[in-house]
């Protein structure tokens, strides 16, 4: 049976842990492996951090997170209505960062791609960014 | 997040506890930098035994500390890196610049050249 949830939270860094807890609690009844849980939590953390740092750049805004779980696959969408990404292909490259002043590694998309089965990014300048990710649970 | 410091000769031993993400990484970086400068040590050993989560924000934090030890001709080492954390270490190449040890005793001995 399909299960889903949708939440919206302020673009504050303390909500990165909140988003991780939400996805963990949602997946827990499906009894994922420790490995699967950790990978998915990490990918969610990266996507939410992207929305907060890059989408809103420290300004006020809301991050939307929705997830759907069917028989064996989790589908996660994390979106913001922030500034959008100029060049998605460049942003997805390892070590790419628009914030060399900060201690940012530029590994966010690389981690999402390594830890999830599929990662899709849709972004429009001035309108926002949506990251969609899927991961098959083998349990 | 909690951080404990202990000095052992030329090495500052840092024990981190909790989650390392964008929210906590800055506080950790600032805390370690402050203690490292005050300690006059040249090496930093970070113990991850009590770290429950780390995303790529931790990579930036560690590269920053690696550069600080480099200035003093020292090294940065990591201890008790779990399998999950090691995936981030390997993916980012951190494992190529930071030596990893099972426990603090082994890391300290290696840095003393034993």
gemmi code that builds the backbone of each chain (N, CA, C; Angstrom):
import gemmi

chains = {
    "A": [
        ("UNK", (0.838, -1.200, 0.000), (0.000, 0.000, 0.000), (0.872, 1.249, 0.000)),
        ("UNK", (0.493, 2.215, -0.829), (1.293, 3.432, -0.944), (1.094, 4.329, 0.282)),
        ("UNK", (2.191, 4.964, 0.678), (2.133, 5.904, 1.806), (2.830, 7.186, 1.368)),
        ("UNK", (2.345, 8.325, 1.836), (3.033, 9.567, 1.466), (2.899, 10.624, 2.547)),
        ("UNK", (3.791, 11.607, 2.480), (3.654, 12.762, 3.376), (4.170, 14.001, 2.665)),
        ("UNK", (3.779, 15.127, 3.201), (4.213, 16.400, 2.642), (4.356, 17.379, 3.802)),
        ("UNK", (5.496, 18.042, 3.879), (5.680, 19.045, 4.932), (6.342, 20.274, 4.337)),
        ("UNK", (6.237, 21.350, 5.073), (6.837, 22.601, 4.668), (7.463, 23.204, 5.918)),
        ("UNK", (8.714, 23.634, 5.813), (9.365, 24.200, 7.009), (10.225, 25.391, 6.620)),
        ("UNK", (10.532, 26.218, 7.594), (11.346, 27.414, 7.355), (12.749, 27.027, 6.912)),
        ("UNK", (13.331, 27.855, 6.046), (14.686, 27.596, 5.551), (15.719, 27.989, 6.614)),
        ("UNK", (15.701, 27.258, 7.714), (16.658, 27.496, 8.807), (17.522, 26.259, 8.949)),
        ("UNK", (18.805, 26.474, 9.233), (19.725, 25.331, 9.262), (19.340, 24.290, 10.316)),
        ("UNK", (18.700, 24.733, 11.401), (18.312, 23.750, 12.419), (17.268, 22.773, 11.883)),
        ("UNK", (16.585, 23.133, 10.799), (15.588, 22.233, 10.220), (16.195, 21.137, 9.347)),
        ("UNK", (17.510, 21.177, 9.135), (18.169, 20.079, 8.407), (18.014, 18.786, 9.202)),
        ("UNK", (18.217, 18.862, 10.517), (18.060, 17.673, 11.371), (16.592, 17.257, 11.421)),
        ("UNK", (15.693, 18.246, 11.437), (14.252, 17.970, 11.449), (13.851, 17.172, 10.190)),
        ("UNK", (14.364, 17.608, 9.026), (14.041, 16.916, 7.765), (14.563, 15.478, 7.798)),
        ("UNK", (15.755, 15.295, 8.355), (16.321, 13.928, 8.442), (15.457, 13.050, 9.345)),
        ("UNK", (15.000, 13.639, 10.453), (14.162, 12.868, 11.380), (12.842, 12.482, 10.725)),
        ("UNK", (12.271, 13.408, 9.943), (10.989, 13.126, 9.262), (11.126, 11.948, 8.310)),
        ("UNK", (12.159, 11.979, 7.475), (12.290, 10.903, 6.487), (12.595, 9.576, 7.198)),
        ("UNK", (13.371, 9.624, 8.286), (13.662, 8.392, 9.044), (12.390, 7.806, 9.618)),
        ("UNK", (11.588, 8.661, 10.255), (10.351, 8.189, 10.889), (9.385, 7.624, 9.846)),
        ("UNK", (9.378, 8.245, 8.667), (8.498, 7.794, 7.588), (8.903, 6.411, 7.071)),
        ("UNK", (10.230, 6.197, 6.973), (10.724, 4.939, 6.388), (10.772, 3.782, 7.386)),
        ("UNK", (10.881, 4.128, 8.653), (11.102, 3.117, 9.690), (10.147, 1.917, 9.652)),
        ("UNK", (8.829, 2.135, 9.494), (7.923, 0.976, 9.477), (8.229, -0.014, 8.349)),
        ("UNK", (8.943, 0.463, 7.298), (9.280, -0.415, 6.172), (10.556, -1.213, 6.449)),
        ("UNK", (11.137, -0.979, 7.627), (12.303, -1.720, 8.080), (13.478, -1.697, 7.090)),
        ("UNK", (13.925, -0.504, 6.686), (15.086, -0.433, 5.789), (16.360, -0.852, 6.521)),
        ("UNK", (17.410, -1.182, 5.773), (18.670, -1.513, 6.429), (19.284, -0.224, 6.983)),
        ("UNK", (20.244, -0.381, 7.877), (20.941, 0.773, 8.470), (21.585, 1.593, 7.342)),
        ("UNK", (22.136, 0.858, 6.406), (22.795, 1.459, 5.259), (21.835, 2.305, 4.413)),
        ("UNK", (20.682, 1.730, 4.093), (19.677, 2.452, 3.296), (19.205, 3.700, 4.028)),
        ("UNK", (18.922, 3.539, 5.307), (18.433, 4.673, 6.101), (19.471, 5.794, 6.117)),
        ("UNK", (20.719, 5.420, 6.354), (21.775, 6.419, 6.440), (21.974, 7.137, 5.098)),
        ("UNK", (21.963, 6.377, 4.003), (22.142, 6.967, 2.671), (21.022, 7.970, 2.363)),
        ("UNK", (19.793, 7.568, 2.652), (18.641, 8.422, 2.321), (18.652, 9.679, 3.199)),
        ("UNK", (18.954, 9.506, 4.483), (19.037, 10.673, 5.385), (20.106, 11.650, 4.900)),
        ("UNK", (21.235, 11.101, 4.439), (22.335, 11.965, 3.985), (21.917, 12.733, 2.729)),
        ("UNK", (21.278, 12.029, 1.788), (20.847, 12.694, 0.553), (19.824, 13.793, 0.856)),
        ("UNK", (18.890, 13.516, 1.773), (17.889, 14.524, 2.168), (18.586, 15.726, 2.801)),
        ("UNK", (19.551, 15.453, 3.651), (20.289, 16.531, 4.320), (20.983, 17.428, 3.295)),
        ("UNK", (21.563, 16.813, 2.275), (22.254, 17.586, 1.227), (21.266, 18.463, 0.460)),
        ("UNK", (20.125, 17.879, 0.089), (19.145, 18.626, -0.708), (18.558, 19.790, 0.101)),
        ("UNK", (18.250, 19.535, 1.373), (17.681, 20.594, 2.220), (18.733, 21.688, 2.461)),
        ("UNK", (19.977, 21.286, 2.667), (21.058, 22.265, 2.871), (21.205, 23.143, 1.622)),
        ("UNK", (21.133, 22.517, 0.454), (21.202, 23.271, -0.810), (20.116, 24.336, -0.874)),
        ("UNK", (18.886, 23.928, -0.531), (17.756, 24.868, -0.577), (18.013, 26.040, 0.367)),
        ("UNK", (18.516, 25.745, 1.561), (18.725, 26.792, 2.576), (19.875, 27.720, 2.186)),
        ("UNK", (21.015, 27.124, 1.816), (22.203, 27.951, 1.536), (22.089, 28.639, 0.181)),
        ("UNK", (21.762, 27.840, -0.841), (21.820, 28.386, -2.204), (20.481, 28.968, -2.659)),
        ("UNK", (19.393, 28.236, -2.373), (18.081, 28.712, -2.795), (17.759, 30.058, -2.162)),
        ("UNK", (17.895, 30.108, -0.842), (17.490, 31.323, -0.127), (18.663, 32.173, 0.344)),
        ("UNK", (19.870, 31.596, 0.308), (21.063, 32.376, 0.661), (20.916, 33.066, 2.021)),
        ("UNK", (20.382, 32.348, 2.981), (20.249, 32.896, 4.334), (19.012, 33.756, 4.529)),
        ("UNK", (18.272, 33.992, 3.458), (17.055, 34.825, 3.593), (15.869, 33.943, 3.960)),
        ("UNK", (14.804, 34.587, 4.369), (13.605, 33.866, 4.777), (12.993, 33.096, 3.600)),
        ("UNK", (12.424, 31.960, 3.877), (11.766, 31.189, 2.825), (11.285, 29.870, 3.390)),
        ("UNK", (10.582, 29.121, 2.566), (10.081, 27.823, 3.017), (10.655, 26.716, 2.127)),
        ("UNK", (10.944, 25.606, 2.758), (11.410, 24.422, 2.021), (10.279, 23.398, 2.070)),
        ("UNK", (9.932, 22.853, 0.920), (8.888, 21.820, 0.867), (9.537, 20.459, 0.682)),
        ("UNK", (9.043, 19.511, 1.439), (9.567, 18.151, 1.292), (8.381, 17.209, 1.207)),
        ("UNK", (8.359, 16.402, 0.182), (7.308, 15.393, 0.085), (7.951, 14.056, -0.244)),
        ("UNK", (7.353, 13.009, 0.261), (7.899, 11.673, -0.004), (6.757, 10.701, -0.232)),
        ("UNK", (7.026, 9.728, -1.053), (6.044, 8.687, -1.370), (6.776, 7.361, -1.310)),
        ("UNK", (6.108, 6.408, -0.712), (6.723, 5.090, -0.562), (5.760, 4.071, -1.134)),
        ("UNK", (6.182, 3.396, -2.208), (5.313, 2.316, -2.685), (5.920, 1.008, -2.213)),
        ("UNK", (5.611, -0.052, -2.852), (6.030, -1.369, -2.366), (7.507, -1.442, -1.970)),
        ("UNK", (8.380, -0.954, -2.862), (9.801, -1.111, -2.543), (10.648, 0.114, -2.900)),
        ("UNK", (10.031, 1.219, -3.241), (10.823, 2.389, -3.643), (10.331, 3.643, -2.929)),
        ("UNK", (11.298, 4.475, -2.510), (10.927, 5.755, -1.917), (11.237, 6.857, -2.929)),
        ("UNK", (10.281, 7.771, -3.091), (10.403, 8.920, -3.999), (10.381, 10.170, -3.123)),
        ("UNK", (11.421, 10.992, -3.235), (11.507, 12.183, -2.380), (11.655, 13.427, -3.251)),
        ("UNK", (10.922, 14.468, -2.911), (11.047, 15.753, -3.609), (11.332, 16.830, -2.586)),
        ("UNK", (12.376, 17.617, -2.840), (12.691, 18.734, -1.956), (12.754, 19.986, -2.819)),
        ("UNK", (11.928, 20.973, -2.504), (11.888, 22.148, -3.374), (11.901, 23.457, -2.586)),
        ("UNK", (12.398, 24.480, -3.266), (12.393, 25.823, -2.692), (11.895, 26.782, -3.758)),
        ("UNK", (11.548, 27.985, -3.340), (11.141, 29.005, -4.306), (12.168, 30.138, -4.264)),
        ("UNK", (13.425, 29.740, -4.175), (14.518, 30.710, -4.074), (15.044, 31.164, -5.426)),
        ("UNK", (16.351, 31.426, -5.461), (16.938, 32.093, -6.631), (17.097, 31.190, -7.860)),
        ("UNK", (17.063, 29.877, -7.657), (17.267, 28.966, -8.789), (18.752, 28.769, -9.073)),
        ("UNK", (19.044, 27.762, -9.904), (20.444, 27.442, -10.228), (20.722, 27.896, -11.657)),
        ("UNK", (21.819, 28.653, -11.843), (22.197, 29.172, -13.160), (22.480, 28.054, -14.149)),
        ("UNK", (23.374, 27.167, -13.730), (23.858, 26.120, -14.620), (23.820, 24.792, -13.861)),
        ("UNK", (22.775, 24.028, -14.095), (22.586, 22.784, -13.330), (23.722, 21.801, -13.574)),
        ("UNK", (24.172, 21.688, -14.834), (25.239, 20.727, -15.154), (26.502, 21.069, -14.363)),
        ("UNK", (26.828, 22.350, -14.255), (28.018, 22.766, -13.496), (27.818, 22.491, -12.015)),
        ("UNK", (26.610, 22.789, -11.508), (26.330, 22.603, -10.073), (26.450, 21.140, -9.674)),
        ("UNK", (26.176, 20.237, -10.617), (26.216, 18.811, -10.292), (27.632, 18.250, -10.318)),
        ("UNK", (28.590, 19.030, -10.817), (29.973, 18.532, -10.874), (30.586, 18.504, -9.476)),
        ("UNK", (31.408, 17.459, -9.171), (32.048, 17.400, -7.863), (32.898, 18.637, -7.619)),
        ("UNK", (32.904, 19.101, -6.405), (33.723, 20.233, -5.938), (33.247, 21.590, -6.461)),
        ("UNK", (32.100, 21.605, -7.207), (31.581, 22.890, -7.667), (30.979, 23.629, -6.476)),
        ("UNK", (31.395, 24.864, -6.266), (30.750, 25.670, -5.242), (30.701, 27.126, -5.674)),
        ("UNK", (29.574, 27.768, -5.330), (29.470, 29.197, -5.627), (29.895, 29.994, -4.400)),
        ("UNK", (30.281, 29.241, -3.331), (30.617, 29.897, -2.077), (32.018, 29.521, -1.608)),
        ("UNK", (33.056, 29.882, -2.389), (34.411, 29.503, -1.981), (34.837, 30.179, -0.678)),
        ("UNK", (34.115, 31.239, -0.285), (34.427, 31.940, 0.962), (34.080, 31.075, 2.173)),
        ("UNK", (33.082, 30.204, 2.002), (32.674, 29.357, 3.123), (33.438, 28.035, 3.036)),
        ("UNK", (33.409, 27.269, 4.121), (34.041, 25.948, 4.097), (33.062, 24.959, 3.494)),
        ("UNK", (32.686, 25.173, 2.217), (31.771, 24.250, 1.562), (32.573, 23.395, 0.596)),
        ("UNK", (32.289, 22.087, 0.586), (33.106, 21.192, -0.231), (32.625, 21.111, -1.669)),
        ("UNK", (31.389, 21.519, -1.943), (30.851, 21.383, -3.295), (30.555, 19.932, -3.647)),
        ("UNK", (30.271, 19.120, -2.631), (30.044, 17.684, -2.844), (28.572, 17.298, -2.723)),
        ("UNK", (27.697, 18.276, -2.522), (26.281, 17.987, -2.254), (25.622, 17.093, -3.297)),
        ("UNK", (25.681, 17.508, -4.560), (25.026, 16.705, -5.612), (25.738, 15.370, -5.819)),
        ("UNK", (27.063, 15.367, -5.655), (27.820, 14.116, -5.797), (27.349, 13.097, -4.757)),
        ("UNK", (27.139, 13.564, -3.531), (26.661, 12.671, -2.464), (25.245, 12.184, -2.790)),
        ("UNK", (24.375, 13.092, -3.208), (22.994, 12.680, -3.558), (23.021, 11.611, -4.651)),
        ("UNK", (23.850, 11.844, -5.678), (23.902, 10.896, -6.799), (24.483, 9.551, -6.383)),
        ("UNK", (25.456, 9.581, -5.470), (26.084, 8.326, -5.044), (25.160, 7.522, -4.131)),
        ("UNK", (24.337, 8.219, -3.344), (23.555, 7.535, -2.310), (22.129, 7.191, -2.740)),
        ("UNK", (21.678, 7.778, -3.876), (20.323, 7.496, -4.334), (20.412, 6.830, -5.711)),
        ("UNK", (19.334, 6.178, -6.133), (19.359, 5.517, -7.440), (19.190, 6.529, -8.569)),
        ("UNK", (18.323, 7.518, -8.352), (18.104, 8.552, -9.371), (18.000, 9.913, -8.710)),
        ("UNK", (18.614, 10.906, -9.347), (18.512, 12.287, -8.854), (18.200, 13.174, -10.056)),
        ("UNK", (17.141, 13.944, -9.936), (16.752, 14.817, -11.032), (16.621, 16.242, -10.483)),
        ("UNK", (17.151, 17.208, -11.198), (17.103, 18.596, -10.725), (16.399, 19.456, -11.763)),
        ("UNK", (15.397, 20.177, -11.319), (14.714, 21.130, -12.193), (14.830, 22.486, -11.514)),
        ("UNK", (15.296, 23.483, -12.263), (15.477, 24.792, -11.642), (15.183, 25.894, -12.642)),
        ("UNK", (14.642, 26.958, -12.123), (14.371, 28.103, -12.984), (14.840, 29.345, -12.247)),
        ("UNK", (15.604, 30.158, -12.944), (16.161, 31.356, -12.308), (15.049, 32.257, -11.770)),
        ("UNK", (15.167, 32.590, -10.507), (14.174, 33.466, -9.882), (12.909, 32.742, -9.423)),
        ("UNK", (12.775, 31.461, -9.781), (11.553, 30.721, -9.429), (11.806, 29.624, -8.393)),
        ("UNK", (13.017, 29.073, -8.402), (13.308, 28.035, -7.419), (13.851, 26.755, -8.018)),
        ("UNK", (14.046, 25.787, -7.149), (14.682, 24.519, -7.528), (13.919, 23.360, -6.920)),
        ("UNK", (13.790, 22.286, -7.718), (13.191, 21.069, -7.171), (14.134, 19.901, -7.422)),
        ("UNK", (14.470, 19.203, -6.346), (15.323, 18.015, -6.464), (14.441, 16.793, -6.218)),
        ("UNK", (14.414, 15.884, -7.181), (13.641, 14.645, -7.025), (14.611, 13.475, -6.961)),
        ("UNK", (14.401, 12.608, -5.993), (15.327, 11.480, -5.809), (14.535, 10.207, -5.557)),
        ("UNK", (15.045, 9.096, -6.040), (14.405, 7.820, -5.724), (15.448, 6.834, -5.222)),
        ("UNK", (14.976, 5.907, -4.416), (15.864, 4.848, -3.934), (15.024, 3.594, -3.688)),
        ("UNK", (15.492, 2.521, -4.265), (14.819, 1.238, -4.073), (15.260, 0.669, -2.722)),
        ("UNK", (14.307, 0.192, -1.943), (14.649, -0.389, -0.642), (14.699, -1.908, -0.796)),
        ("UNK", (15.818, -2.442, -0.408), (15.940, -3.891, -0.519), (15.700, -4.555, 0.833)),
        ("UNK", (15.855, -3.710, 1.875), (15.591, -4.173, 3.249), (16.415, -5.355, 3.620)),
    ],
    "B": [
        ("UNK", (25.327, 18.976, 19.449), (26.742, 18.697, 19.161), (27.573, 18.992, 20.397)),
        ("UNK", (28.417, 18.073, 20.783), (29.352, 18.420, 21.854), (30.781, 18.078, 21.430)),
        ("UNK", (31.706, 18.906, 21.914), (33.111, 18.776, 21.510), (33.978, 18.735, 22.768)),
        ("UNK", (34.830, 17.736, 22.853), (35.759, 17.656, 23.994), (37.183, 17.695, 23.467)),
        ("UNK", (38.034, 18.411, 24.169), (39.425, 18.562, 23.737), (40.374, 17.997, 24.779)),
        ("UNK", (41.489, 17.439, 24.291), (42.524, 16.948, 25.196), (43.853, 17.117, 24.470)),
        ("UNK", (44.847, 17.612, 25.187), (46.145, 17.800, 24.553), (47.043, 16.606, 24.869)),
        ("UNK", (47.734, 16.107, 23.876), (48.667, 15.002, 24.088), (49.947, 15.348, 23.333)),
        ("UNK", (50.911, 15.939, 24.011), (52.148, 16.370, 23.365), (51.848, 17.403, 22.292)),
        ("UNK", (52.264, 17.089, 21.055), (52.073, 18.037, 19.948), (50.732, 17.845, 19.248)),
        ("UNK", (49.872, 17.020, 19.840), (48.596, 16.702, 19.186), (47.395, 17.130, 20.019)),
        ("UNK", (46.440, 17.755, 19.334), (45.175, 18.104, 19.984), (44.169, 17.019, 19.619)),
        ("UNK", (43.667, 16.331, 20.647), (42.686, 15.278, 20.433), (41.289, 15.879, 20.602)),
        ("UNK", (40.452, 15.729, 19.564), (39.109, 16.319, 19.578), (38.091, 15.198, 19.486)),
        ("UNK", (37.208, 15.121, 20.472), (36.164, 14.097, 20.420), (34.828, 14.769, 20.115)),
        ("UNK", (34.273, 14.436, 18.955), (33.009, 15.044, 18.535), (31.852, 14.116, 18.875)),
        ("UNK", (30.715, 14.706, 19.229), (29.519, 13.902, 19.502), (28.300, 14.538, 18.868)),
        ("UNK", (27.432, 13.740, 18.254), (26.206, 14.265, 17.644), (26.277, 14.288, 16.133)),
        ("UNK", (25.501, 15.177, 15.525), (25.408, 15.266, 14.068), (26.334, 16.348, 13.516)),
        ("UNK", (27.001, 16.034, 12.411), (27.787, 17.064, 11.710), (27.040, 17.387, 10.417)),
        ("UNK", (26.436, 18.567, 10.389), (25.761, 19.026, 9.176), (26.061, 20.506, 9.003)),
        ("UNK", (25.382, 21.149, 8.059), (25.629, 22.566, 7.807), (25.325, 23.407, 9.058)),
        ("UNK", (24.328, 22.956, 9.837), (23.938, 23.695, 11.040), (25.037, 23.674, 12.104)),
        ("UNK", (25.726, 22.546, 12.242), (26.712, 22.418, 13.327), (28.158, 22.617, 12.854)),
        ("UNK", (28.399, 22.501, 11.539), (29.788, 22.492, 11.046), (30.561, 23.770, 11.392)),
        ("UNK", (29.894, 24.914, 11.301), (30.593, 26.167, 11.577), (31.040, 26.246, 13.034)),
        ("UNK", (30.141, 25.828, 13.928), (30.460, 25.848, 15.359), (31.638, 24.903, 15.659)),
        ("UNK", (31.641, 23.748, 14.996), (32.721, 22.784, 15.194), (34.039, 23.375, 14.667)),
        ("UNK", (33.988, 23.938, 13.458), (35.195, 24.534, 12.860), (35.769, 25.612, 13.774)),
        ("UNK", (34.897, 26.522, 14.206), (35.359, 27.629, 15.062), (35.950, 27.099, 16.359)),
        ("UNK", (35.275, 26.114, 16.957), (35.723, 25.559, 18.239), (37.088, 24.902, 18.111)),
        ("UNK", (37.258, 24.086, 17.074), (38.530, 23.372, 16.903), (39.644, 24.383, 16.595)),
        ("UNK", (39.370, 25.341, 15.709), (40.389, 26.336, 15.345), (40.866, 27.096, 16.575)),
        ("UNK", (39.914, 27.524, 17.391), (40.254, 28.277, 18.612), (41.139, 27.433, 19.537)),
        ("UNK", (40.719, 26.208, 19.801), (41.481, 25.348, 20.729), (42.839, 24.976, 20.148)),
        ("UNK", (42.873, 24.752, 18.836), (44.127, 24.364, 18.180), (45.155, 25.491, 18.301)),
        ("UNK", (44.721, 26.720, 18.050), (45.651, 27.859, 18.127), (46.141, 28.057, 19.549)),
        ("UNK", (45.222, 27.912, 20.483), (45.574, 28.107, 21.891), (46.517, 26.997, 22.375)),
        ("UNK", (46.345, 25.801, 21.836), (47.100, 24.635, 22.325), (48.565, 24.641, 21.880)),
        ("UNK", (48.859, 25.371, 20.813), (50.194, 25.382, 20.196), (50.604, 23.984, 19.729)),
        ("UNK", (49.644, 23.136, 19.456), (49.917, 21.808, 18.898), (50.135, 21.951, 17.399)),
        ("UNK", (50.642, 20.870, 16.760), (50.740, 20.924, 15.296), (49.839, 19.886, 14.613)),
        ("UNK", (49.420, 18.888, 15.377), (48.535, 17.863, 14.804), (47.142, 17.939, 15.435)),
        ("UNK", (46.159, 17.469, 14.666), (44.803, 17.325, 15.214), (44.345, 15.893, 14.944)),
        ("UNK", (43.806, 15.251, 15.996), (43.179, 13.942, 15.816), (41.705, 14.110, 16.163)),
        ("UNK", (40.825, 13.759, 15.229), (39.389, 13.884, 15.491), (38.783, 12.497, 15.680)),
        ("UNK", (38.158, 12.310, 16.843), (37.538, 11.033, 17.185), (36.044, 11.093, 16.826)),
        ("UNK", (35.631, 10.209, 15.913), (34.248, 10.206, 15.419), (33.371, 9.163, 16.115)),
        ("UNK", (33.889, 8.539, 17.186), (33.144, 7.430, 17.812), (31.715, 7.820, 18.195)),
        ("UNK", (31.501, 9.058, 18.626), (30.156, 9.476, 19.070), (29.419, 10.304, 18.024)),
        ("UNK", (29.919, 10.289, 16.786), (29.249, 11.057, 15.725), (28.139, 10.196, 15.114)),
        ("UNK", (26.927, 10.692, 15.156), (25.785, 9.904, 14.705), (25.450, 10.133, 13.232)),
        ("UNK", (25.942, 11.257, 12.682), (25.611, 11.584, 11.290), (26.615, 12.585, 10.748)),
        ("UNK", (26.989, 12.428, 9.476), (27.796, 13.469, 8.832), (27.443, 13.528, 7.349)),
        ("UNK", (27.171, 14.740, 6.849), (26.977, 14.899, 5.408), (28.163, 15.679, 4.845)),
        ("UNK", (28.047, 16.203, 3.623), (29.220, 16.807, 2.989), (29.663, 18.111, 3.670)),
        ("UNK", (28.830, 18.656, 4.565), (29.271, 19.829, 5.334), (30.493, 19.463, 6.182)),
        ("UNK", (30.553, 18.201, 6.598), (31.694, 17.721, 7.375), (32.972, 17.686, 6.553)),
        ("UNK", (32.817, 17.485, 5.227), (34.001, 17.424, 4.355), (34.690, 18.787, 4.333)),
        ("UNK", (33.888, 19.845, 4.157), (34.441, 21.197, 4.150), (35.110, 21.520, 5.476)),
        ("UNK", (34.453, 21.113, 6.558), (34.993, 21.368, 7.905), (36.347, 20.661, 8.071)),
        ("UNK", (36.440, 19.422, 7.592), (37.687, 18.659, 7.757), (38.809, 19.195, 6.861)),
        ("UNK", (38.460, 19.599, 5.635), (39.491, 20.155, 4.742), (40.044, 21.446, 5.349)),
        ("UNK", (39.169, 22.231, 5.950), (39.605, 23.458, 6.628), (40.600, 23.169, 7.746)),
        ("UNK", (40.326, 22.127, 8.547), (41.229, 21.783, 9.659), (42.531, 21.161, 9.132)),
        ("UNK", (42.417, 20.419, 8.030), (43.610, 19.834, 7.396), (44.571, 20.956, 6.989)),
        ("UNK", (44.021, 22.016, 6.390), (44.855, 23.144, 5.945), (45.518, 23.821, 7.132)),
        ("UNK", (44.810, 23.885, 8.254), (45.392, 24.521, 9.450), (46.579, 23.728, 9.995)),
        ("UNK", (46.446, 22.403, 10.001), (47.573, 21.602, 10.507), (48.759, 21.689, 9.542)),
        ("UNK", (48.438, 21.788, 8.248), (49.491, 21.886, 7.229), (50.378, 23.119, 7.456)),
        ("UNK", (49.751, 24.215, 7.860), (50.493, 25.465, 8.100), (51.603, 25.241, 9.128)),
        ("UNK", (51.312, 24.379, 10.124), (52.289, 24.124, 11.200), (53.128, 22.880, 10.921)),
        ("UNK", (53.047, 22.367, 9.703), (53.820, 21.171, 9.343), (53.302, 19.928, 10.030)),
        ("UNK", (52.052, 19.956, 10.464), (51.468, 18.804, 11.162), (50.506, 18.030, 10.293)),
        ("UNK", (49.729, 17.155, 10.943), (48.778, 16.312, 10.205), (47.427, 16.311, 10.897)),
        ("UNK", (46.428, 15.940, 10.097), (45.087, 15.711, 10.642), (44.807, 14.222, 10.507)),
        ("UNK", (44.368, 13.608, 11.601), (44.021, 12.184, 11.544), (42.606, 11.992, 12.068)),
        ("UNK", (41.966, 10.904, 11.636), (40.598, 10.604, 12.077), (40.573, 9.250, 12.773)),
        ("UNK", (39.677, 9.142, 13.736), (39.607, 7.935, 14.552), (38.161, 7.442, 14.601)),
        ("UNK", (37.990, 6.129, 14.592), (36.669, 5.494, 14.746), (35.654, 6.003, 13.713)),
        ("UNK", (36.063, 6.010, 12.454), (35.166, 6.444, 11.370), (34.285, 5.245, 10.988)),
        ("UNK", (32.987, 5.379, 11.165), (32.077, 4.259, 10.895), (32.009, 3.981, 9.391)),
        ("UNK", (31.441, 2.852, 9.038), (31.301, 2.486, 7.626), (30.516, 3.530, 6.851)),
        ("UNK", (29.470, 4.069, 7.466), (28.633, 5.071, 6.805), (29.416, 6.355, 6.551)),
        ("UNK", (30.166, 6.788, 7.556), (30.972, 8.008, 7.406), (32.092, 7.788, 6.391)),
        ("UNK", (32.619, 6.563, 6.384), (33.730, 6.266, 5.473), (33.293, 6.419, 4.013)),
        ("UNK", (32.006, 6.199, 3.744), (31.510, 6.382, 2.373), (31.698, 7.838, 1.934)),
        ("UNK", (31.452, 8.765, 2.848), (31.647, 10.192, 2.547), (33.142, 10.493, 2.409)),
        ("UNK", (33.947, 9.870, 3.281), (35.402, 10.074, 3.222), (35.942, 9.625, 1.856)),
        ("UNK", (35.474, 8.461, 1.397), (35.986, 7.892, 0.152), (35.492, 8.691, -1.059)),
        ("UNK", (34.199, 9.010, -1.033), (33.583, 9.744, -2.142), (34.261, 11.100, -2.360)),
        ("UNK", (34.632, 11.754, -1.257), (35.202, 13.104, -1.349), (36.725, 13.072, -1.484)),
        ("UNK", (37.325, 11.893, -1.293), (38.786, 11.790, -1.351), (39.462, 12.185, -0.046)),
        ("UNK", (38.657, 12.431, 1.005), (39.236, 12.801, 2.315), (40.203, 11.731, 2.814)),
        ("UNK", (39.870, 10.464, 2.502), (40.704, 9.345, 2.974), (42.117, 9.380, 2.387)),
        ("UNK", (42.302, 10.202, 1.314), (43.640, 10.284, 0.715), (44.511, 11.303, 1.441)),
        ("UNK", (43.888, 12.241, 2.160), (44.697, 13.251, 2.852), (44.649, 13.095, 4.375)),
        ("UNK", (43.706, 12.292, 4.847), (43.573, 12.108, 6.296), (43.740, 10.625, 6.623)),
        ("UNK", (44.709, 10.311, 7.473), (44.890, 8.920, 7.884), (43.815, 8.559, 8.904)),
        ("UNK", (43.251, 7.358, 8.756), (42.194, 6.906, 9.669), (42.712, 5.760, 10.536)),
        ("UNK", (42.364, 5.806, 11.816), (42.806, 4.785, 12.770), (41.608, 4.247, 13.538)),
        ("UNK", (41.775, 3.019, 14.079), (40.673, 2.411, 14.830), (40.403, 3.140, 16.136)),
        ("UNK", (41.479, 3.585, 16.798), (41.267, 4.282, 18.068), (42.318, 5.381, 18.263)),
        ("UNK", (42.071, 6.217, 19.252), (42.923, 7.396, 19.493), (44.348, 6.973, 19.855)),
        ("UNK", (44.485, 5.873, 20.596), (45.810, 5.421, 21.022), (46.702, 5.140, 19.807)),
        ("UNK", (46.129, 4.458, 18.820), (46.887, 4.133, 17.602), (47.252, 5.399, 16.816)),
        ("UNK", (46.305, 6.345, 16.756), (46.559, 7.591, 16.012), (47.661, 8.387, 16.705)),
        ("UNK", (47.612, 8.483, 18.004), (48.619, 9.265, 18.744), (49.999, 8.624, 18.607)),
        ("UNK", (50.025, 7.291, 18.669), (51.312, 6.583, 18.528), (51.897, 6.827, 17.141)),
        ("UNK", (51.045, 6.791, 16.120), (51.522, 6.998, 14.747), (52.061, 8.427, 14.578)),
        ("UNK", (51.397, 9.381, 15.173), (51.838, 10.782, 15.034), (53.124, 11.038, 15.814)),
        ("UNK", (53.355, 10.222, 16.863), (54.626, 10.344, 17.605), (55.748, 9.618, 16.876)),
        ("UNK", (55.366, 8.919, 15.795), (56.356, 8.195, 15.009), (56.710, 6.842, 15.570)),
        ("UNK", (55.818, 6.294, 16.421), (56.085, 4.976, 17.020), (55.672, 3.864, 16.061)),
    ],
}
model = gemmi.Model(1)
for chain_id, residues in chains.items():
    chain = gemmi.Chain(chain_id)
    for i, (resn, *xyz) in enumerate(residues, 1):
        res = gemmi.Residue()
        res.name, res.seqid = resn, gemmi.SeqId(i, " ")
        for name, pos in zip(("N", "CA", "C"), xyz):
            atom = gemmi.Atom()
            atom.name, atom.element = name, gemmi.Element(name[0])
            atom.pos, atom.b_iso = gemmi.Position(*pos), 0.0
            res.add_atom(atom)
        chain.add_residue(res)
    model.add_chain(chain)
structure = gemmi.Structure()
structure.add_model(model)
structure.setup_entities()
